[in-house]
Amino acid sequence: MRFVIEGGHGPDTPGKRTPDGSMREFHFNSAVARYVRDGLMQYEGVEVLFTHADDRDVPLKERTDKANAWKADAFVSIHANAFGNNWNEANGIETFVYTTRPAAAVKLAEAVQRALIRATGRRDRGVKAGDLHVLRETKMTAILIECGFMTNREEAELLKSDEYRRKCAATIVQAIAEVYGLKKAGSATTGTPIAGQSQATVEQAQEWARQKKATQAFIDLASVYWRVGAELGIRPEIGYTQAAKETGFGRFGGVVSRDFHNWCGLKTTKGGSNTDPLAHARFLNDEEGVRAHLQHLALYAGVEVKGEIVDPRHFPSVRGTAKTVESLGGKWAPAADYGKAITELLAGLLTTKVSTPPVDKSVEKVNIQINGIRIPAQGDLRNGVSVLPVGAVSEALGVTLEWVPETKQVRVNGKDLTATIEAGVAYAPARELAAALDLQVEWDGPTKTVLLKNQCVCINKKTGYRRDEKT
Ligand SMILES: [Zn+2]
């Protein structure tokens, strides 16, 4: 939804001030316009354009041409009223629509007028029709609000106060939001937060990119996003999916080419047209481009960036205005569903499965318990099979280990074991060793312990290892 919010007149427009010169109308108009813009930007899919300027009185034709070219949905002009040039009793609030009284404009004007009267308690002068340039020459719904009389002492004091300006602005915003059914942009509790820890791995991101036939450069870029994202406290997968959308998975093809190292279509500080390559930022390398991108996301998310700012558009006015991916729509990019498009990509990335190669578990140690007592020696878990040091286990049980050099065979209780020798220590699979020793064998996963138990109650006099009576 596109709204032109206009502060009427300019800073030096003749007349257009309180009789005592203590306030110029533009100061009220532009302040309220700014508050209205800030208020509207809290809603989903809203764009706001100013047609006034702080340094000149923009001619009326220029204002309406600009609004028409931008194809605004509504035009809201903000003014303070005057009756003559001297102090007098005229007072109250009124809102204008064009003389033909277009239904949509009347609806908006009535909502704004009613809300302002309720909020301020000023006199209701009603919705009026007027042949005013900005109402006549605009092609969209247009209203002009007169928020009180500069020529009335009481209202002049109100118009000068920041409190009254904010009150008018908040009321206008609320009325606009109601008429157009605007929804508050997602707070941190609804929607997909931009700030935070990554919820996907680099490998997942790369696999996702691969499946999407991304360029190799784009696939390689994942690790940069993940590293810088962790540093800034911004979820890298959001930057990465946005980069996928902006560059067509690294294929570029728009006005920004690969050599810009600009993965999110960031413009220069000066900005300019979407179709002008010179309006887009160039970065030294991908690292800097990614950093600028994630810094810009941090800005929207309201996350303070420490260290050097390489984002050319790190404007304070944007800070914290889009804390969720969904709310980027209408802010980062004009399309209201821009955020939704990214969340769809994100859902794909987050659900991408990575085929994990079998993990080499040879280094994993397992504990050994014999009849409830843990022995100092440890075994290994090799490809899911526990192997135990034959000598240590045999010794704990008072059993002699035999070594047959001819066959390089380890033998216990007269039974040959398929043992492997490592650093002079013979290891045999736990089950095989247990069978040779006539022990039961169990595996306790949580403590990674091989439990060896005697089949009968018997005590080894030499070591004292015995069956625990309670088990
Ligand atoms: Zn005015």
Boltz pocket constraint, residues with backbone or C-beta under 6 A from the ligand:
constraints:
  - pocket:
      binder: B
      contacts: [[A, 8], [A, 9], [A, 25], [A, 78], [A, 79], [A, 80], [A, 81]]
      max_distance: 6.0
